[in-house]
Amino acid sequence: MILSILILGLPFTASSQTKSAKTEKIRIGTAISLSGPYSAGAGMTQIPNYNMWVEEVNAKGGLLIKKLNKRIPVELITYDDKSDIGTAVKLVEKLILEDKVDLLLPPWGTAMHFAIAPVVTKYGYPVMGPTVSSEKLREIAHKVPYFFGILNMPREQGAALVELCDELGVKKVALIYVADAYGIEWTGKVAPELGLKKLDVAILKSYPLDVKDLSPLLKTIKAAEVDAVLCMSYPNDTFLITKQAKELGLNPKLFYLGVGVAFPVYKQMFGGPDAVEGIMGAGAWNPRVPYPGAKEYFDRHVKKWNKEPDRWASAFAYASLQILEQAIEKVGSIDRKKIRDCIATQTFPTVIGPVRFEGGFNVQSPGEIGQWQKGEFEVVAAKEKRTAKPIFPKPSWP
């Protein structure tokens, strides 16, 4: 029986060992947002980790391919999907059909992951999504067996957020969300659970993805005198909401925003740690979580990029690369079907803990909700995962 794997996008068989000696690189492709509204998130969570991992792998001589009894260096091919779903799909197909890459790394954001999941399954490329948080994707997981979700999902994070609100005695809530897959799904999960806890959702409102001004909505929220403001937001609007809330003096007892709060630049852009003290966000991870390699990863990231990794999905992105590397070494080749099966069935030590997938989704998370406290994004929910007690109420703006 002839064993087939793919090196440099060309068929390799056990009968062509002499050809393998000429193999010089394993080509990995990604279509990701270098421009457009998703670029801020991509530039923080995935791109630095992709590049750092490739550099680290190549410093060792490459990925260990046991069937060739050698390490093969990695080449990363990156295209700009321009934060456009149609462009992302076309570029992924270009990477597969024209560039004939051996492996793929995913784009940024829930909507993009949704779009490429059927494509990677069609062509048999295993992909782990570190910036997709979607229950609807879980519903179609059986149709996209080559796609894996490694990030926390709304069922865990949304439930933890509602439990936290209830624990802290929140009674009245404003819930606003970006009109994108992420915001819509999160709100669809959180809003009903707030109702079950008998919390009054006084304001429930969406806003456009590339919104430029939310001050009218924030003024309405301030007038409503809610205990908690919950924003299912992406980075650009997370920054905008924070800026305008500070300007308007909107300072609820609990202030939660979505993607972007856990970015180190967040605390810097508003005047330092004191300016964001007590603000909560999606996450959470920090270098003090009790997993081997977590602190070392943090330190390497800081040394490489002169900036901290974000506390939301950077560690998940890096963990997905650790898993890919381990799966390749376990399989001993770039046989994508075997790599996929290995990812689906094995447990992998990573910087976010021992990752194991069930039904295509990771069941391991170092934390669900984080809060800035004295310059660190502490895990405050779920309760059993806390690295610090939550600060409540939120301090006044400095």
Protein Blocks (a to p, Z undefined) as FASTA:
>chain_A
ZZdddeehiacdfklmmmmmmpmbdcddddddfedjklmmmmmmmmmmmmmmmmmmmmno
pacdfknopacddddddddehlpaklmmmmmmmmmmmnopabdcddedjklmmmmmmmmm
mnopacddfkbccfklmmmmmmmmmbccfbdcfklmmmmmmmmmmmnopabdcdddddbf
klmmmmmmmmmmmmmnopacfbacdddfklcbfklmmmmmmmnopabdcddddfklmmmm
mmmmmmnopacfbdcdfehjlpmklmmmnopjklmgoiaceddddfkbccehklmmmmmm
mmmnopacdfklmmmmmmmmmmmmmmmmmnopacfklmmmmmmmmccddfkbpcddeehi
afbdfbfbdcdeehiacdfbdfklpcbdcdddddddZZ
